């Protein structure tokens, strides 16, 4: 018999303490265990829920623990976080069952802590008012903005301070509230194999609710779509799954047939294949990435979608390649970043500290510099990130433009989940008006 709590515990432990990625760990788990769609959804919901609320859950655990928080074992702490999440966020009226099941869990993984975990959970659930306070975020003992933000919305002190440095507190709270929502699913029809009429007809046959976001580019928002990768339409290459902000990046670059295009940080390849579709599979796309494993995923996608103009190469984008100088009509520079815009997809990012990303801006600047040298005169360069705040976005662009008078700023925009229903994203478009 499958024990869902044990699966959840193992995934959470791997992500929280062994620093694995949540989405990859979940996918690998589901490959190895035969679970139905509902069970997968249940496990994913709790894993993402706990990871997205660790600071908040810990705040209440501390209130009901008789020993110092630092003295609680990793295993007992994680099981308490799971239990508190279930009691606070899952509207369960049978809290005793949650207590009993999680005490069973701690007996298996940290038997010495079973009495302690049982006592904390009994104390918390003994008074419904305790749970109502937690459910309604009714805690008023934290006055400082940064500490309130990092506790209420479960982000590191660095991310809380950075967001408050960039935005007003009301905007920051709206943004972070939206980061707790499940992202919309966007798909894009493959114009090499279908058209908007056939795409809509096929989606209607499946009984899916959907909205057409962009008819010309066949971009669709789906309300419900189970096991997308197993769908026949997907297997036949009729559509791809990609966040709308990522698609906007490619639309801003606007590659045309017979152009030579460079995707300098390409993996896992969604932008490269969209460019190929816009180019009607005519011209050439050079897709570079430092990860050979991720480039193989891109190559698999090109086969599924019927694309043959993409050439992939393992490459460190920070190292200049003289053979690419002034070679490309358009360059997409989607650089590595802190990922603050995708907290809802990768909740472990919430807890990044400055030291985790302190060198990333230097990397971004070097990649942008190299990308600019690879562009032909009158070519278009798009710089993008899936993060928010001036530090990795507008500040990087301002410094670049100050040092490169031959480049002209055409546009730059940030996108936000609570405003644009996309991932948090930054997209900047520039033209090269003269050679270096």
C-alpha positions, 0 to 999 in steps of 0.5 A: 500500500502506498503511503503518501506521507512517506513519499512527501517526507522523502521529497521534502527532505531531499529538497530542503536538506540535500538541496535538490530541485523540487520540480526535478525531485517530484518528476523523478519520484513519479517516474519510479512510483505508479500513482494516479493523477489525484495522488500525484496532485495531492503530493505535489500540493503538499510538497509545494505548500510546505516549501512555500510556507516554511518560515510561516510554519516555523513561526507557529512551531516555535510558539508551541515548542518547549525546547529551543527551535535550533535543538529540534532535529531536522527530521522532527522539524520537517514532520512538524512543518508537514503537520502544521501545513496540513492543519492550517492550510488544508481546512481539515476538521479532523485534526486528531487524524493529522496528529496521529498520522504524523506521529506515526511518521516521526516514529519511523524516521526519528522515534526519539522525537515522537513524544515531543512532536505529539506534544507540540501538535496536541498543544496547537490543536487543543484550541480552535482559536490557535488554528484560526489565528494561523489560518487568518494570518492574525499575528501582530507581534512583528512590526518591522517590515522586512521581518514581517515580509520574510515571516508572512510570505516565507522568503529569505531576509535578502529577498524580503529586503530586495523586494522592499528596496524595489517596490512599495510594501503594498506591491510587494505583498500583492506580488508575494501573495500571487506567488502562492497561486498555482501558475496558469498553464499556457500552450502554444500551437506549432505552426509547422504542424497545425493552425488555430482552427485545428488546435481549438477543435482538438482542445474542444474534443478533449473537453478542456476549458481554455482561453485564446490569448494570442490567436496569431501565435496560437497561444492558449491558456488552459484551465485544466489539462491532465498529463499533458506529456501523455496527450496524443496532440503533444506527442505528435508535436502539435503544441508546446508548453511554455509560460507566456512571459517566456513566449513574450521574450521570443515575440519581442526578438521577433526572428524572421525566416532565413535569419541567423539567430543565436540563443546564447543560454538556450536550455531547456530550449522552449525559446529556441523551438518557438523561434524556429516556428516563427521562422517557419523552420527556415534559416538557422538557430545556434543554441548554446548551453553549458549543460549537455544533458539539458541540450539533449532535452532540446534536441528531443523537442526538435524531433517531436516538433519537426524542426531541423534548423536548430544546431546545439553546442555545449558552451560556457557563455561567459567565454568569448568565441571569436568565430561568432563575432558580428555573425548573427542577425538576432541574439537572445540573451536569457541569462542565469539569474536569482529566479525571484520571478518563479518562486511559485514554480521553484519554491526553494528559491524563496530561501536564497541568500545573498551569498548564494547569488553574489557572483551572478550579476558579474556572470550576467554582464559578461554574457551580455557583453559577449552576446553584443559582440556576436551581433551584426550591425543593425541586429537586435539583442534581447536580454531577459531574466526570470527575476525581479528588481533593478539589480539584475535587470535595469541596472545591468542594462544601464551599465551596458548602454553606458559602456556601449554607445553603439547600442540603442534601447528600444524597450524594457519591461517587467512582468508580474504574476498578480498583474500580467498572469505570467511568471515574474520576468524582465525583457529588454530589447536593444539595437546595434547601430554600429560595430564595436 
